[in-house]
Amino acid sequence: MLRFEKATWQAGHQSVLEELDLTIPPGQLVVMLGASGVGKTSVLRLSAGLSQPWSGRVVNGFASTAMVFQEPRLMPWATALGNVALVLEGEEPSRRAEIAAAWLRRLGFGEGDMGKRPRQLSGGMRARVAIARAFATGADLVLMDEPFASLDLGLRRNLQVEVRRLASETGVAVLFVTHDLTEAVSLADRIVVLAGRPARIVADLKQTPPDRLSAVWEAAAALSTRPELESVIAGLGA
């Protein structure tokens, strides 16, 4: 379990996050929704132990944590298969390629694409390699920092479905940050809304992701009209 207990964080002399209380249990896909620059990435850094709170506590009780960044951050000299195999150091060398290939197949890779280097792959395929690498680590918490922000709508929708499926199949907890309301609705078991300066959690909403794209838009429209969220939703395009 990941727990924020009255966690506060500053960048220089500027207070970014103030008294965050948040719990991520095993097996839940939580989306943190908020405008660009509000502090969502800071929450991920605290979750991963890359930063420490100025006050309060962040307790990561998961055995292992992996992260998917806004850019895939693939090794340019390694193939798609090699990029995933790099995180499998605990496996026998003869098994690494087999396991890496299995993860890439789960994310739609054909055999011919596994030998390609990142520069030979589309943006969507590079994102798939980054996702496969994170899940292949065996982590029980995966942190995702707007990994589809640079992709077109169709690719984003496909990858949202893939992440939702992988989280369900593996039982891994996921904390996914975005400033896209429809993306939040597409993915989340819970939507946590971060707003203000310094930022606080202003809403924590349970939901069931719709199966159809039309239902996603309907649910997002309904969420945007909630009185307590109207001012927050208005700033999400920033």
HUTATA-V709150 format. One record per residue. RES is the residue in one small letter. SS is DSSP state (@ for helix, = for strand, . for the rest). PSI is psi as a letter, one per 20 degrees, with the letter a starting at -180 (none if undefined). Layout:
res: <RES & RES>
ss: <SS & SS>
psi: <PSI & PSI>
This chain:
res: <m & l & r & f & e & k & a & t & w & q & a & g & h & q & s & v & l & e & e & l & d & l & t & i & p & p & g & q & l & v & v & m & l & g & a & s & g & v & g & k & t & s & v & l & r & l & s & a & g & l & s & q & p & w & s & g & r & v & v & n & g & f & a & s & t & a & m & v & f & q & e & p & r & l & m & p & w & a & t & a & l & g & n & v & a & l & v & l & e & g & e & e & p & s & r & r & a & e & i & a & a & a & w & l & r & r & l & g & f & g & e & g & d & m & g & k & r & p & r & q & l & s & g & g & m & r & a & r & v & a & i & a & r & a & f & a & t & g & a & d & l & v & l & m & d & e & p & f & a & s & l & d & l & g & l & r & r & n & l & q & v & e & v & r & r & l & a & s & e & t & g & v & a & v & l & f & v & t & h & d & l & t & e & a & v & s & l & a & d & r & i & v & v & l & a & g & r & p & a & r & i & v & a & d & l & k & q & t & p & p & d & r & l & s & a & v & w & e & a & a & a & a & l & s & t & r & p & e & l & e & s & v & i & a & g & l & g & a>
ss: <. & = & = & = & = & = & = & = & = & = & = & . & . & = & = & = & = & = & = & = & = & = & = & = & . & . & . & . & = & = & = & = & = & . & . & . & . & . & . & @ & @ & @ & @ & @ & @ & @ & @ & @ & . & . & . & . & . & . & = & = & = & = & = & = & . & . & . & . & = & = & = & = & . & . & . & . & . & . & . & . & . & . & = & @ & @ & @ & @ & @ & @ & . & . & . & . & . & . & . & @ & @ & @ & @ & @ & @ & @ & @ & @ & @ & @ & @ & @ & @ & . & . & . & . & @ & @ & @ & @ & . & . & = & @ & @ & @ & . & . & @ & @ & @ & @ & @ & @ & @ & @ & @ & @ & @ & @ & @ & @ & . & . & . & . & = & = & = & = & = & . & . & . & . & . & . & . & @ & @ & @ & @ & @ & @ & @ & @ & @ & @ & @ & @ & @ & @ & @ & @ & @ & @ & . & . & = & = & = & = & = & = & . & . & @ & @ & @ & @ & @ & @ & @ & . & . & = & = & = & = & = & = & = & . & . & = & = & = & = & = & = & = & = & . & . & . & . & . & . & @ & @ & @ & @ & @ & @ & @ & @ & @ & @ & @ & @ & . & . & . & . & . & @ & @ & @ & @ & @ & . & . & . & .>
psi: <q & p & p & p & n & l & p & q & q & q & o & c & j & p & p & g & p & o & l & p & o & p & p & o & r & q & j & q & o & p & p & o & p & r & q & p & j & h & j & g & h & h & g & g & g & h & h & i & j & h & q & q & q & h & r & a & q & o & o & o & j & q & h & q & p & q & q & p & r & h & q & h & l & q & o & h & i & q & r & g & g & h & h & g & h & h & j & k & h & i & q & p & h & i & i & g & h & g & g & g & h & g & g & h & h & h & k & j & p & r & h & h & i & h & j & q & r & h & i & i & q & r & g & h & h & h & h & h & g & h & g & g & g & g & h & h & i & j & q & j & p & p & p & o & n & l & i & j & h & j & q & r & g & g & g & g & g & g & h & g & g & g & g & g & g & g & g & g & h & h & j & p & q & p & o & p & q & q & j & o & g & h & g & g & h & h & h & q & h & q & o & p & p & p & r & r & o & q & q & r & o & i & q & o & p & q & r & p & p & q & h & q & h & h & h & g & g & g & h & g & g & g & h & i & i & p & h & i & i & g & h & g & h & h & j & h & i & none>
